[in-house]
Amino acid sequence: MTPTVAVIVSTYNAHEYLAKVLDGYLAQTKPPDELVVGDDGSDSRTAEVVSVYASKAEFPIRYVWQEDHGFRVAKVRNKAVKASCAEYLIITDGDCVPHKRFVEDHIRVMKTGYFVQGKRMMVSEKASASFGHPGLQELVKMCLKGQVAGAHHLLRIPGFTIRNKGLRGTKTCNFALYRKDFYAVNGLNEDFIGWGRSDSELAVRLFKYGLKRKNVPFSAIVFHLWHEEIVNETIERNEMILAEAIKSPHSYCKNGICKKA
């Protein structure tokens, strides 16, 4: 029997992009069993968008919010996972529009003992505002015009995966694993403040726990809408946290999804 699937979507003050993303999940060939939006402190417009989509989705859409105290996506993702119930987690972002077979493709490659890294295609600034859910022919045209990058990912080979033993290309905008494995390493490390390296640090601990990684290059694609580059003043600190995780023999982080009383 196929495990139940939750999509975990993080967002921050990008309600128009979030609407495009939620449209994408309503149009899936295989919808998730639930979807949870984790909001890192947006204004009320984000909650309003979620409410609209929750009223028309055929699966539960839940919403969790935390106060805006800077970029704390690790913390809000943990909160969103806590609000979910499913056995398998697909973690993504509120600026990543899923391919119509995104969930179906992830279900096809799920396997005990593995975590999965999917790919993204970058959408240009000009194309992002009007980007909807283009078909293959339109996507090819957009790639030829330079509006979407990564045309090789349009080649669909569902179920094809590549083993990967490294950290390069680890991105939690398209990342999947079993819930039990996420909890086994205590989820994302909430010591991370600001953009960068929390996804790689999670992968380090999953490797230490004994999981293997596989990449999905020709299915389970998301289209990453353009946004201004995030300025991160804490990247050096985040690099230090990652380095400590690499040196440590432990897979379980202290400041994760579960807190000691």
Secondary structure, DSSP 8 states (H G I E B T S, - for coil): ----EEEEEEESS-HHHHHHHHHHHHT-SS--SEEEEEESS--HHHHHHHHHHHHH-SS-EEEEE---SS--HHHHHHHHHHT---SEEEEEETTEEE-TTHHHHHHHH--TTEEEEE-EEEB-HHHHTT-----HHHHHHHHHTTSB--GGGGS--TT--EEE-S-TT--TTEEEEEHHHHHHTTSS-TT--SSSSHHHHHHHHHHHHT-EEEEESSSS-EEE--------TTHHHHHHHHHHHHH-S----SSSSS---
